[in-house]
Amino acid sequence: MKTIPETYRRRTFEYKLIEREGSLAIYSQRHLENEEPTNFELCRVRYRDAHQTPRFAVEAGEYLPSDGEWGRHGFTFWTLREARQRRDQIIATPHTKRTKPTLAPAEVAGQTQRSQS
C-alpha cells in the first residue's frame, strides 16, 4: 500500500512531514530559494482503493488533498502553533452527518394555514 511521502516537491516548494496524528498530517512548506519554512500545511490523509481510470491504473493507498480540495481537506498556516491548534480543533469535533432539518406535520400544517391567511 502506498503511504504519504515524508518529503516531496511541488512547483517551487519543498514539503517535509513534521507530525502525523491518525489521519491528520502537518507538513512544513519551504520555498526552494529559502532555508527556513515559510508556511505549515495541515492535511487530512485519506485512503482510496486501487482502481482503473480510462488512461491509467491508480494504486491503492493514502493520498493528500488536491488543489481543488484545499479549504476542506487541507489548510495553510503561518505558524506551526496555528496548524497544531486547528488539528486539535478537528480532533475535538465529533463527526456528525449534516441533514436537512425537517418540520413536524403540525408545523407544516401551521405554516400552510398562515400562508393562506
DSSP file (Angstrom, degrees, kcal/mol; ACC not computed):
  #  RESIDUE AA STRUCTURE BP1 BP2  ACC     N-H-->O    O-->H-N    N-H-->O    O-->H-N    TCO  KAPPA ALPHA  PHI   PSI    X-CA   Y-CA   Z-CA
    1    1 A M              0   0    0      0, 0.0     2,-0.3     0, 0.0    60,-0.2   0.000 360.0 360.0 360.0 137.0    0.0    0.0    0.0
    2    2 A K  B     -a   61   0A   0     58,-2.0    60,-2.8     3,-0.0     2,-0.3  -0.593 360.0-163.9 -77.2 134.7    1.2    3.4   -0.9
    3    3 A T        -     0   0    0     -2,-0.3    -1,-0.0    58,-0.2     0, 0.0  -0.765  32.8 -83.0-114.8 164.6    1.6    5.9    2.0
    4    4 A I        -     0   0    0     -2,-0.3    -1,-0.1     1,-0.1     2,-0.1  -0.333  56.5-101.9 -64.4 149.4    2.0    9.6    2.1
    5    5 A P        -     0   0    0      0, 0.0     3,-0.1     0, 0.0    -1,-0.1  -0.365  10.0-139.9 -75.9 151.7    5.6   10.8    1.4
    6    6 A E  S    S+     0   0    0      1,-0.3    11,-3.6    10,-0.1     2,-0.3   0.892  92.2   3.7 -70.9 -42.1    7.9   12.0    4.2
    7    7 A T  E    S+C   16   0B   0      9,-0.2    -1,-0.3    20,-0.1     2,-0.3  -0.981  72.5 163.6-140.2 152.2    9.1   14.8    1.8
    8    8 A Y  E     -C   15   0B   0      7,-1.8     7,-3.2    -2,-0.3     2,-0.4  -0.979  27.3-127.3-160.6 162.5    8.2   15.9   -1.7
    9    9 A R  E     +C   14   0B   0     -2,-0.3     2,-0.3     5,-0.2     5,-0.2  -0.925  21.4 176.8-116.4 141.6    8.5   18.8   -4.1
   10   10 A R  E >   -C   13   0B   0      3,-2.3     3,-2.1    -2,-0.4     2,-0.2  -0.951  62.4 -42.5-146.4 123.4    5.7   20.6   -5.9
   11   11 A R  T 3  S-     0   0    0     -2,-0.3    -2,-0.0     1,-0.3     0, 0.0  -0.402 125.6 -20.8  54.7-121.1    6.2   23.6   -8.1
   12   12 A T  T 3  S+     0   0    0     -2,-0.2    20,-2.5    -3,-0.1     2,-0.3   0.119 121.7  88.0-103.1  21.9    8.7   25.8   -6.3
   13   13 A F  E <   -CD  10  31B   0     -3,-2.1    -3,-2.3    18,-0.2     2,-0.4  -0.877  58.7-150.6-122.7 152.3    8.1   24.3   -2.8
   14   14 A E  E     -CD   9  30B   0     16,-2.9    16,-2.6    -2,-0.3     2,-0.4  -0.971  16.2-157.1-116.3 136.7    9.5   21.5   -0.8
   15   15 A Y  E     -CD   8  29B   0     -7,-3.2    -7,-1.8    -2,-0.4     2,-0.4  -0.925   7.1-170.7-117.6 138.3    7.3   19.8    1.8
   16   16 A K  E     -CD   7  28B   0     12,-1.8    12,-2.7    -2,-0.4     2,-0.4  -0.993  26.4-122.2-132.0 127.1    8.5   17.9    4.9
   17   17 A L  E     + D   0  27B   0    -11,-3.6    10,-0.2    -2,-0.4     3,-0.1  -0.516  34.4 169.8 -68.5 123.0    6.3   15.8    7.1
   18   18 A I  E     -     0   0B   0      8,-3.2     2,-0.3     1,-0.4     9,-0.2   0.833  61.5  -0.8-100.0 -47.9    6.6   17.1   10.7
   19   19 A E  E     - D   0  26B   0      7,-1.5     7,-2.8     2,-0.0    -1,-0.4  -0.981  53.2-167.3-144.7 152.4    3.9   15.4   12.6
   20   20 A R  E     + D   0  25B   0     -2,-0.3     2,-0.4     5,-0.2     5,-0.2  -0.968   5.2 178.6-143.4 130.1    1.1   12.9   11.9
   21   21 A E  E >   - D   0  24B   0      3,-3.0     3,-1.9    -2,-0.4     2,-0.3  -0.925  65.9 -57.8-130.2 106.3   -1.8   12.0   14.2
   22   22 A G  T 3  S-     0   0    0     -2,-0.4    23,-0.0     1,-0.3     0, 0.0  -0.428 123.2 -10.7  60.8-122.1   -4.1    9.5   12.8
   23   23 A S  T 3  S+     0   0    0     -2,-0.3    22,-3.8    -3,-0.1     2,-0.5   0.237 120.3  89.3 -94.8  14.1   -5.5   10.9    9.5
   24   24 A L  E <   -DE  21  44B   0     -3,-1.9    -3,-3.0    20,-0.2     2,-0.4  -0.951  53.1-178.1-116.0 128.8   -4.1   14.4   10.1
   25   25 A A  E     -DE  20  43B   0     18,-2.6    18,-3.1    -2,-0.5     2,-0.5  -0.959  15.3-151.3-125.9 141.8   -0.6   15.3    8.9
   26   26 A I  E     -DE  19  42B   0     -7,-2.8    -8,-3.2    -2,-0.4    -7,-1.5  -0.963  16.4-173.4-113.6 124.6    1.3   18.6    9.3
   27   27 A Y  E     -DE  17  41B   0     14,-2.8    14,-3.0    -2,-0.5     2,-0.4  -0.891  21.5-131.3-111.8 143.8    3.9   19.4    6.6
   28   28 A S  E     -DE  16  40B   0    -12,-2.7   -12,-1.8    -2,-0.4     2,-0.5  -0.757  21.7-148.2 -85.5 144.3    6.4   22.3    6.6
   29   29 A Q  E     -DE  15  39B   0     10,-2.9     9,-3.0    -2,-0.4    10,-1.7  -0.969  18.5-180.0-116.7 124.3    6.3   24.2    3.3
   30   30 A R  E     -D   14   0B   0    -16,-2.6   -16,-2.9    -2,-0.5     2,-0.2  -0.987  28.2-127.3-129.0 128.6    9.6   25.8    2.2
   31   31 A H  E >   -D   13   0B   0     -2,-0.4     3,-2.3     5,-0.4   -18,-0.2  -0.533  29.6-121.2 -68.0 139.5   10.2   27.8   -0.9
   32   32 A L  T 3  S+     0   0    0    -20,-2.5    -1,-0.1     1,-0.3   -19,-0.1   0.717 111.9  55.1 -59.6 -21.6   13.2   26.2   -2.7
   33   33 A E  T 3  S+     0   0    0    -21,-0.3    -1,-0.3     2,-0.0     2,-0.3   0.550 101.5  71.2 -87.5  -7.6   15.1   29.5   -2.5
   34   34 A N    <   -     0   0    0     -3,-2.3     4,-0.1     1,-0.1    -4,-0.0  -0.744  64.5-151.3-109.0 156.0   14.7   29.8    1.3
   35   35 A E  S    S+     0   0    0     -2,-0.3    -1,-0.1     2,-0.1    -3,-0.0   0.795  80.4  60.1 -90.5 -33.4   16.3   27.8    4.1
   36   36 A E  S    S-     0   0    0      1,-0.1    -5,-0.4     2,-0.0    -2,-0.1  -0.641  95.1 -96.4 -98.1 152.1   13.5   28.2    6.6
   37   37 A P        -     0   0    0      0, 0.0    -7,-0.3     0, 0.0    -1,-0.1  -0.370  27.2-165.2 -61.9 143.6    9.9   27.0    6.3
   38   38 A T        +     0   0    0     -9,-3.0     2,-0.3     1,-0.2    -8,-0.2   0.706  67.9   3.3-101.0 -27.1    7.5   29.8    5.1
   39   39 A N  E     -E   29   0B   0    -10,-1.7   -10,-2.9     2,-0.0     2,-0.4  -0.913  61.9-130.0-148.9 172.4    4.2   28.0    6.0
   40   40 A F  E     -EF  28  77B   0     37,-2.7    37,-3.1    -2,-0.3     2,-0.5  -0.997  18.6-152.9-131.8 138.6    2.7   24.9    7.6
   41   41 A E  E     -EF  27  76B   0    -14,-3.0   -14,-2.8    -2,-0.4     2,-0.6  -0.945   3.9-156.9-119.8 128.6    0.1   22.8    6.0
   42   42 A L  E     -EF  26  75B   0     33,-2.6    33,-2.4    -2,-0.5     2,-0.4  -0.903  21.9-174.2-100.5 122.9   -2.4   20.6    7.8
   43   43 A C  E     -EF  25  74B   0    -18,-3.1   -18,-2.6    -2,-0.6     2,-0.7  -0.943  26.7-134.0-124.4 139.1   -3.7   17.8    5.6
   44   44 A R  E     -E   24   0B   0     29,-3.1     2,-0.5    -2,-0.4   -20,-0.2  -0.827  27.6-143.0 -86.9 117.4   -6.4   15.2    6.0
   45   45 A V        -     0   0    0    -22,-3.8     2,-0.3    -2,-0.7    19,-0.2  -0.700  24.1-175.3 -84.2 127.5   -4.9   12.0    4.8
   46   46 A R  E     -B   63   0A   0     17,-2.2    17,-2.4    -2,-0.5     2,-0.4  -0.774  16.5-132.7-121.9 167.9   -7.4    9.8    3.0
   47   47 A Y  E     -B   62   0A   0     -2,-0.3     2,-0.4    15,-0.2    15,-0.2  -0.926  16.8-173.8-122.2 142.1   -7.4    6.3    1.6
   48   48 A R  E     -B   61   0A   0     13,-2.3    13,-2.3    -2,-0.4     2,-0.1  -0.993  23.4-121.2-134.3 146.5   -8.5    5.0   -1.8
   49   49 A D        -     0   0    0     -2,-0.4     2,-0.1    11,-0.2     9,-0.0  -0.380  44.1 -87.4 -74.9 159.5   -8.8    1.5   -3.2
   50   50 A A        +     0   0    0     -2,-0.1     2,-0.3    10,-0.1     9,-0.2  -0.426  60.1 161.4 -65.0 142.3   -7.0    0.5   -6.3
   51   51 A H  E     -H   58   0C   0      7,-1.8     7,-3.5    -2,-0.1     2,-0.5  -0.978  36.4-116.2-157.6 168.0   -8.9    1.3   -9.5
   52   52 A Q  E     -H   57   0C   0     -2,-0.3     5,-0.2     5,-0.2    -2,-0.0  -0.938  21.7-164.7-113.5 127.0   -8.5    1.8  -13.2
   53   53 A T        -     0   0    0      3,-3.2     5,-0.0    -2,-0.5    -2,-0.0  -0.541  43.0 -97.4 -95.5 172.3   -9.2    5.0  -15.0
   54   54 A P  S    S+     0   0    0      0, 0.0     3,-0.1     0, 0.0    -1,-0.0   0.785 123.5  30.9 -60.1 -24.6   -9.6    5.2  -18.8
   55   55 A R  S    S-     0   0    0      1,-0.3     2,-0.3     0, 0.0    -3,-0.0   0.704 126.6  -0.5-109.2 -23.0   -6.0    6.3  -19.0
   56   56 A F        -     0   0    0      2,-0.0    -3,-3.2     0, 0.0     2,-0.3  -0.990  67.1 -99.0-161.8 165.3   -4.1    4.7  -16.2
   57   57 A A  E     -H   52   0C   0     -2,-0.3     2,-0.5    -5,-0.2    -5,-0.2  -0.713  29.8-145.6 -91.0 142.0   -4.2    2.5  -13.1
   58   58 A V  E     -H   51   0C   0     -7,-3.5    -7,-1.8    -2,-0.3     2,-0.1  -0.944  15.8-132.6-110.7 125.5   -4.4    4.0   -9.6
   59   59 A E        -     0   0    0     -2,-0.5   -11,-0.1    -9,-0.2     2,-0.1  -0.450  25.6-106.9 -74.6 145.2   -2.6    2.2   -6.8
   60   60 A A  S    S+     0   0    0     -2,-0.1   -58,-2.0   -13,-0.1     2,-0.3  -0.429  71.2  81.9 -67.1 145.1   -4.3    1.6   -3.5
   61   61 A G  E    S-aB   2  48A   0    -13,-2.3   -13,-2.3   -60,-0.2   -58,-0.2  -0.943  74.6 -37.6 153.4-171.9   -3.1    3.8   -0.7
   62   62 A E  E     - B   0  47A   0    -60,-2.8     2,-0.3    -2,-0.3   -15,-0.2  -0.462  48.9-174.9 -82.5 154.0   -3.1    7.1    1.1
   63   63 A Y  E     - B   0  46A   0    -17,-2.4   -17,-2.2    -2,-0.1   -59,-0.1  -0.993  19.2-128.3-149.6 157.6   -3.3   10.4   -0.6
   64   64 A L        -     0   0    0     -2,-0.3   -19,-0.1   -19,-0.2    10,-0.1  -0.580  45.3 -79.1 -98.9 162.7   -3.2   14.1    0.2
   65   65 A P        -     0   0    0      0, 0.0    -1,-0.1     0, 0.0     2,-0.1  -0.255  42.2-128.7 -63.0 147.6   -5.7   16.8   -0.8
   66   66 A S    >   -     0   0    0      1,-0.1     3,-1.2    -3,-0.1     4,-0.4  -0.375  33.5 -96.6 -83.1 171.9   -5.7   18.1   -4.4
   67   67 A D  G >  S+     0   0    0      1,-0.3     3,-1.3     2,-0.2    -1,-0.1   0.887 126.0  55.2 -56.8 -39.8   -5.7   21.9   -5.0
   68   68 A G  G 3  S+     0   0    0      1,-0.2    -1,-0.3     3,-0.0     0, 0.0   0.652 104.1  54.2 -70.2 -15.2   -9.4   21.8   -5.5
   69   69 A E  G X>>S+     0   0    0     -3,-1.2     4,-2.6     3,-0.1     3,-2.0   0.411  78.2 123.4 -97.6   0.5   -9.9   20.2   -2.1
   70   70 A W  B <45S+g   74   0B   0     -3,-1.3     5,-0.2    -4,-0.4   -27,-0.0  -0.405  70.8  32.2 -66.6 137.1   -8.0   22.9   -0.2
   71   71 A G  T 345S+     0   0    0      3,-3.1    -1,-0.3    -2,-0.1     4,-0.1   0.083 123.7  49.0 100.1 -21.6  -10.1   24.6    2.5
   72   72 A R  T <45S+     0   0    0     -3,-2.0    -2,-0.2     2,-0.1     3,-0.1   0.719 131.7   8.9-110.2 -43.9  -12.0   21.3    3.1
   73   73 A H  T  <5S+     0   0    0     -4,-2.6   -29,-3.1     1,-0.2     2,-0.3   0.390 129.4  43.3-120.1  -1.0   -9.2   18.7    3.5
   74   74 A G  E   < -Fg  43  70B   0     -5,-0.6    -3,-3.1   -31,-0.2     2,-0.3  -0.996  59.0-174.9-148.9 143.2   -6.1   20.9    3.5
   75   75 A F  E     -F   42   0B   0    -33,-2.4   -33,-2.6    -2,-0.3     2,-0.4  -0.992  14.8-142.9-141.5 143.4   -5.3   24.2    5.3
   76   76 A T  E     -F   41   0B   0     -2,-0.3     2,-0.3   -35,-0.2   -35,-0.2  -0.901  20.6-178.3-110.5 137.1   -2.3   26.6    5.2
   77   77 A F  E     -F   40   0B   0    -37,-3.1   -37,-2.7    -2,-0.4     3,-0.0  -0.939  32.4-135.4-132.9 153.4   -1.0   28.4    8.3
   78   78 A W  S    S+     0   0    0     -2,-0.3     2,-0.3   -39,-0.2    -1,-0.1   0.823  90.6  34.8 -74.3 -32.6    1.8   30.9    9.0
   79   79 A T  S  > S-     0   0    0      1,-0.1     4,-1.7   -39,-0.1   -39,-0.1  -0.875  73.3-127.3-126.9 156.7    3.0   29.1   12.2
   80   80 A L  H  > S+     0   0    0     -2,-0.3     4,-2.5     1,-0.2     5,-0.2   0.860 111.6  59.9 -64.2 -36.1    3.3   25.5   13.4
   81   81 A R  H  > S+     0   0    0      1,-0.2     4,-2.3     2,-0.2    -1,-0.2   0.918 104.7  48.1 -58.7 -45.4    1.3   26.6   16.5
   82   82 A E  H  > S+     0   0    0      2,-0.2     4,-2.3     1,-0.2    -1,-0.2   0.897 111.0  51.0 -63.6 -40.5   -1.7   27.6   14.4
   83   83 A A  H  X S+     0   0    0     -4,-1.7     4,-2.2     1,-0.2    -2,-0.2   0.909 111.2  47.9 -64.0 -41.7   -1.6   24.3   12.4
   84   84 A R  H  X S+     0   0    0     -4,-2.5     4,-2.5     2,-0.2    -2,-0.2   0.889 109.8  52.7 -66.4 -39.0   -1.5   22.3   15.7
   85   85 A Q  H  X S+     0   0    0     -4,-2.3     4,-2.0     2,-0.2    -2,-0.2   0.926 110.9  46.4 -62.6 -44.1   -4.4   24.3   17.1
   86   86 A R  H  X S+     0   0    0     -4,-2.3     4,-2.3     2,-0.2    -1,-0.2   0.904 111.1  52.6 -65.8 -40.3   -6.5   23.7   14.0
   87   87 A R  H  X S+     0   0    0     -4,-2.2     4,-2.4     1,-0.2    -2,-0.2   0.929 109.5  49.3 -58.0 -45.9   -5.6   20.0   14.1
   88   88 A D  H  X S+     0   0    0     -4,-2.5     4,-2.1     1,-0.2    -1,-0.2   0.860 109.2  52.4 -64.0 -36.0   -6.7   19.8   17.8
   89   89 A Q  H  X S+     0   0    0     -4,-2.0     4,-1.2     2,-0.2    -1,-0.2   0.920 109.9  48.6 -63.9 -43.8  -10.0   21.5   16.9
   90   90 A I  H  < S+     0   0    0     -4,-2.3     3,-0.5     1,-0.2    -2,-0.2   0.918 111.8  49.0 -62.9 -43.5  -10.7   18.9   14.2
   91   91 A I  H  < S+     0   0    0     -4,-2.4    -1,-0.2     1,-0.2    -2,-0.2   0.882 111.8  49.6 -63.5 -38.1   -9.9   16.1   16.5
   92   92 A A  H  < S+     0   0    0     -4,-2.1    -1,-0.2    -5,-0.2    -2,-0.2   0.667  92.3  90.3 -76.7 -16.8  -12.1   17.5   19.2
   93   93 A T  S  < S-     0   0    0     -4,-1.2     2,-0.1    -3,-0.5    -4,-0.0  -0.705  78.8-130.3 -85.4 120.8  -15.1   18.0   16.9
   94   94 A P        -     0   0    0      0, 0.0     2,-0.7     0, 0.0    -2,-0.1  -0.431  22.5-116.6 -68.4 142.9  -17.4   14.9   16.7
   95   95 A H        +     0   0    0     -2,-0.1     2,-0.4     2,-0.0     0, 0.0  -0.712  44.3 169.9 -82.5 117.3  -18.2   13.8   13.2
   96   96 A T        -     0   0    0     -2,-0.7     2,-0.4    -3,-0.0    -3,-0.0  -0.952  36.8-113.9-127.1 148.3  -21.9   14.1   12.6
   97   97 A K        -     0   0    0     -2,-0.4     2,-0.7     1,-0.0    -2,-0.0  -0.647  28.4-135.5 -77.8 133.1  -23.9   13.8    9.5
   98   98 A R        +     0   0    0     -2,-0.4     2,-0.3     3,-0.0    -1,-0.0  -0.816  30.3 179.6 -91.4 119.4  -25.4   17.1    8.5
   99   99 A T        -     0   0    0     -2,-0.7     3,-0.0     3,-0.0     0, 0.0  -0.878  35.7-101.0-119.5 153.4  -29.0   16.5    7.5
  100  100 A K        -     0   0    0     -2,-0.3     2,-0.0     1,-0.1    -2,-0.0  -0.540  46.2-111.7 -69.7 129.5  -31.6   19.0    6.3
  101  101 A P        -     0   0    0      0, 0.0     2,-0.4     0, 0.0    -1,-0.1  -0.354  32.3-151.4 -64.2 142.7  -34.0   19.8    9.2
  102  102 A T        -     0   0    0     -3,-0.0     2,-0.3    -2,-0.0    -3,-0.0  -0.872   8.7-126.4-114.9 150.5  -37.5   18.5    8.7
  103  103 A L        -     0   0    0     -2,-0.4     0, 0.0     1,-0.1     0, 0.0  -0.707  24.7-113.8 -94.3 144.9  -40.7   20.0   10.1
  104  104 A A    >>  -     0   0    0     -2,-0.3     4,-2.0     1,-0.1     3,-0.6  -0.416  34.9-107.4 -68.9 153.7  -43.1   18.1   12.2
  105  105 A P  H 3> S+     0   0    0      0, 0.0     4,-2.5     0, 0.0     5,-0.2   0.850 120.4  54.3 -53.8 -37.4  -46.5   17.6   10.5
  106  106 A A  H 3> S+     0   0    0      1,-0.2     4,-2.4     2,-0.2     5,-0.1   0.888 107.8  49.7 -65.9 -37.7  -48.2   20.1   12.8
  107  107 A E  H <> S+     0   0    0     -3,-0.6     4,-2.2     2,-0.2    -1,-0.2   0.886 110.5  50.0 -67.5 -37.8  -45.6   22.8   12.0
  108  108 A V  H  X S+     0   0    0     -4,-2.0     4,-2.2     2,-0.2    -2,-0.2   0.933 111.7  48.1 -64.7 -45.2  -46.1   22.2    8.3
  109  109 A A  H  X S+     0   0    0     -4,-2.5     4,-2.4     1,-0.2    -2,-0.2   0.907 110.9  51.8 -61.8 -41.6  -49.9   22.5    8.7
  110  110 A G  H  X S+     0   0    0     -4,-2.4     4,-2.2     1,-0.2    -1,-0.2   0.887 110.0  48.3 -63.1 -39.7  -49.4   25.7   10.8
  111  111 A Q  H  X S+     0   0    0     -4,-2.2     4,-2.5     2,-0.2    -1,-0.2   0.894 110.4  52.0 -67.3 -38.7  -47.3   27.2    8.0
  112  112 A T  H  X S+     0   0    0     -4,-2.2     4,-1.3     1,-0.2    -2,-0.2   0.918 110.9  46.9 -64.1 -43.1  -49.8   26.3    5.4
  113  113 A Q  H  X S+     0   0    0     -4,-2.4     4,-1.1     1,-0.2    -1,-0.2   0.912 113.6  48.2 -66.1 -41.4  -52.7   27.9    7.3
  114  114 A R  H  < S+     0   0    0     -4,-2.2     3,-0.4     1,-0.2    -2,-0.2   0.894 109.9  51.9 -65.5 -39.2  -50.6   31.1    8.0
  115  115 A S  H  < S+     0   0    0     -4,-2.5    -1,-0.2     1,-0.2    -2,-0.2   0.784 108.9  50.9 -70.4 -24.9  -49.6   31.4    4.3
  116  116 A Q  H  <        0   0    0     -4,-1.3    -1,-0.2     1,-0.2    -2,-0.2   0.724 360.0 360.0 -82.5 -21.1  -53.2   31.1    3.2
  117  117 A S     <        0   0    0     -4,-1.1    -1,-0.2    -3,-0.4    -2,-0.2   0.484 360.0 360.0 -73.4 360.0  -54.4   33.9    5.6
